[in-house]
Amino acid sequence: QVQLVESGGGLVQIGGSLRLSCAASGRTLSMYAMGWFRQAPGKEREVVATISWSGGSPYYADSVKGRFTISRDNAKNTVYLQMNSLKPEDTAVYYCAAARTMLVVARELSDFGSWGQGTQVTVSS
């Protein structure tokens, strides 16, 4: 069973930046696609960005394209989300997740089976 722990969230002003990290333990994630998701109050959880097991083929939601960058360091079993030019609508709890199956493309919420506990990101005006 893999454990995922997010960190790096916090309070930031409009236009600011944050870097989220997701550290995994219990299983190596080098063969699994990883993703970042977010859930704002009263809204459904949505995909933010995903990355393949090799680090290629990043996918971004239209709302974050050009502002957020997902990356991974398989040697450290860690995934990152660099968030720039933050907007109030980016305020949410951010979750990282690992795909259910090795070596497959994973972009939908249902493709992911292991989740972290989430980290709060608040963008204030």
Secondary structure, 3 states (H helix, E strand, C coil): CCEEEEECCEEEECCCCEEEEEEEECCCCCCCCEEEEEECCCCCCEEEEEECCCCCCCEECCCCCCCEEEEEECCCCEEEEEECCCCHHHCEEEEEEEECCCCCCCCCHHHEEEECCCEEEEEEC
